[in-house]
Amino acid sequence: MLRSKPGPQGRSWWLLLGALAAFGGAALLATIVAFGLIRPPAGGGVGSGSRPPGATATPVVTPPPAGEGVALELVVDGLDRPLALAFTPDGSGLFVGQQAGRVEYVSDGEIQPEPAIDLTESVLSGGELGMLGLALHPDFDENGLMYLSYVHIDHDTVLAEYELPDRVHADPGSARELLRLPQENDYHKGGALVFDADGLLFMSIGDDAWPRGTTPDYTQHLRGTVIRIDVDGRDGDLPYAIPEGNAFTADEGPPEVFDYGLRNPWRMSFDTETGELWIADVGSERYEEVDRHPPDVPAGIDFGWGAWEGFECRRHQIRSELDCDDWADAEPPVLVIEGGEFASGDCAVIGGYVYRGDRVPGLTDRYVFGDYCSGRLRVIPLDEEQPEPTIILDSDVRMSTFGIDPDGELYVADVDNGQVWRLVSN
């Protein structure tokens, strides 16, 4: 198990900031800090306390398995800070959600003249704010419904539905607001949107930078959760239905909650073959997490945030009397990447997908994910209890999100350079 390591983090953190500023990295520094990717130290070393790990905390750099050589092929250029990708059911079109609130439609590698929708006047953008998630209804060909999550100019997090009559352009007048969450801070918004095989919509919600010195009570709010709703149904006055089997009944807590105990679950996805849910949770001071919810496990997994970061108790970060034994049943991560002090260049995990395509056979049955700062692509196998992450590609891409087309091929967006790339065999 991991043990506490001596020494404060403060000195290395301030040295990093000084180096960035001294070498003309002010713009990069501002972006990283605003995106919540540099975390100032809380003081003190890593707290004592541990829980059984699911994987090593330090990535192993090994040659990729045979057939796993990966390259990136440019799909589209000229975007403005892309943060979300969604392909049409036939794969001929790609919707790209951009941070400022505009959704572009891409066909044959070209951005079409008119956007699918432009919500820039309603979206609060910058740092970790903006249009965060985009998903198409599983019956998009029949109903033309698109779902967007974004931070409204009044700071609320909004989930809304729009109809696209021509399957390309949304009718602004068709907006149906499904959810509005008051927010107090400008960080940790989550915002990923995915449908499962049963047509239920899942949304990740960050902890809204939960106040330091406290631990969250997930029975009182939706912060730090993954929610699951039925957008085709209605329950009473709700604009959606609550599926059976969520984590809480209405008497126990928010009935929308599926899982909880997350900090900033920026991106998540389902394995299209098994239905397993994969959640990449951006860490605080030292560790980036990858979590998963197996398809045969009921809703209500507590992933431990508030008490745990990675495999370590956060006693030093919250309060000295915190007893992590109270959270001993929290589910540990599948793996942890240590990147809080930038020793490895990693700073924010970007969740991807289990690969089920044909272009890169060596990636089959592996979960593919990346990191915003380092530009590294990593994989882990699915058949190991304690998988070792393997770096398969070092790149200059400022990864913000992944996408998947109907054939199971993977794509990654570069937020700084306004590009979308396809993973191909090298």
URZI-V754290 format. One line per field, one symbol per residue. psi: psi as a letter, one per 30 degrees, with the letter a starting at -180 (. if undefined). burial: I if it has 9 or more other C-alpha atoms within 8 Angstrom, else O. A space follows every 10 residues. Layout:
BEGIN
psi=???
burial=???
END
This chain:
BEGIN
psi=lklkklklfe eeeeeeeeee eegggeeeee eeeefgfkjk kfklakllkl lklfllfkkk jlkklkggkk lkkkeklglj ikfkkkklef gflkkjkkef gkjlkkkhgk kleklekjgf ffkjlkbgla kelkkkkfhe eefhkkkkkl jlfgfkkkkl kkkjeggekk jefgkjkekj jklflglifb gkkkkafggk kkkkklghhk kkglkljfff lfkhlklklj fflkjbfkgl ljlkgleklf ffajffkela hldiiekllk jfefgkkkkj jkadefkkkk lljkfgkllg kjgfkeekkb gkkheffdkf gkjfffgffk kllelkkjgf ggeffkfjkj kblkkgafei effkhkkkla keefgkkllk lfgkeikkkk kfkklgkikf lllklfggkk lkkjeefhlk kkklk.
burial=OOOIOOOIII OOIOOOIOOI IOOOIOOOIO IIIIIIIOIO IOIOIIIIII IOIIIIIOIO OOOIOOIIII IOOIIIIOII IIIIIIIIOO IIIIIIIIII IIIIIIIOOO IIOOIIIOII OOIIIIIIII IIIIIIIOOI OOOIIIIIII IIIOIIIIII IIIIIOIOII IOOIIOIIOI OOIOOIIIII IIIIIIOOII IIIIIIIIIO OOOIOOOIOO OIIIIIIIII IOOIIOOOII IIOOOIIIIO OOIIIIIIII IIIIIIIIII IOOOIIIIII IIIIIIIIII IIIOIOOOII IIIIIIIIII IIIIIIIIIO OOOIOOIOOI OIIIIIIIII IOOOOIIIII IIIIIIIOOI IIIIIIIIII IIIIIIIIII IOOOOIIIII IIIIOOOIII IIIIIIOIII IIIIIOIIII IIIIIO
END
